Amino acid sequence: MATLRDVAQAAGVSPATASRALSAPDSVSSGRRFKVLEAAQRLGYQPNRSAQALASGRNRHLGLVLPDLANPYFATIAKGVQLEARESSNAVLVADTDEDPRREHDVVRELQTRVDGVVLCSPRMPEEQILECAARGPLVLVNREIEGIPSVTFDVASGMRQTLLHLRALDHRTIAYVGGPETSWSDRHRRRGLDSVAGITVIDLGPHRPVHAGGFAAADLALETGATAVVCFNDLVALGVVSRLQSRGVAIPSGMNVVGFDNIPGSTYVTPALTTVAVPLQRAGREAAMLLDPSLSPADAAPAQLRLDVELIIRESTAPLTPAP
């Protein structure tokens, strides 16, 4: 196995220069850097990551904390983080908190002793605890925004407005909304779009668990309201609504329109396919991992807070209102 000394000898430089060329390339002239990289590739040299960590103060590990890894929403974000980390030669340590705010706080603090930075997705813990964690080490939020902390969020209020405009164009006037958890930042922002379209009455069915079973319970409530369409916090809830309505003999979309949020893969695996708001989840994961890299922004720059656009995807679960006989 080739060593750093072998690479240095093949490139005609000192071992110290070879080390700098591999770990801090900007500190070496382009000519020497090229010779070192060419020699390393030719000899199949693999750098000692532990030694690099000791020299740089970084261990090239990122932490990723998710409320529920079984949820396709978070799995897709995780894929984006992993893709970006791989390209920058970082490893990712993933933790699932089972939607428990207390566990979430403990997990983040523990990870911060092991990694260079943490991506925290849809955090459930109070803002003061998030600020405490941010003070302990690099932290990037996904799907939550707090002043002074880098974050990646989605313009979900715009997604809600797009949804209501679509349903109004189909002659729906009374719509039920199935909300997410009471502690959900993104649910609060979805609700900002509920009164953004004139001529629509929105009946709030309250908070529900953001899973299939939550939609199952909400469907019965929606039927009592007289609404002709149901807009759901996420696709898992929407799929639960569809399942329950169909079990009660309500046809989709002729008996009830249903709209989800997030455009997870399962939204196209049902009949009828689900109309939903597409959210760029994988891109959000990549952007969040990039924000953890301090070399990508000036030291005195304000923390970046990205808000990504969303898009309504119209499928078969929405259709023009069928006039009553």
Secondary structure as UniProt FT lines:
FT   HELIX           4..11
FT   HELIX           15..23
FT   HELIX           25..27
FT   HELIX           30..43
FT   HELIX           49..56
FT   STRAND          61..66
FT   TURN            69..70
FT   HELIX           72..87
FT   TURN            88..89
FT   STRAND          91..96
FT   TURN            98..99
FT   HELIX           101..111
FT   TURN            112..114
FT   STRAND          117..121
FT   HELIX           127..136
FT   STRAND          139..142
FT   TURN            147..148
FT   STRAND          151..154
FT   HELIX           156..169
FT   TURN            170..171
FT   STRAND          174..179
FT   TURN            182..183
FT   HELIX           185..191
FT   TURN            192..195
FT   TURN            198..199
FT   STRAND          201..207
FT   HELIX           212..225
FT   STRAND          229..232
FT   HELIX           235..247
FT   TURN            248..249
FT   TURN            252..255
FT   STRAND          257..262
FT   HELIX           265..268
FT   STRAND          275..278
FT   HELIX           281..291
FT   HELIX           294..296
FT   TURN            299..300
FT   STRAND          305..308
FT   STRAND          311..313
FT   TURN            316..317
//
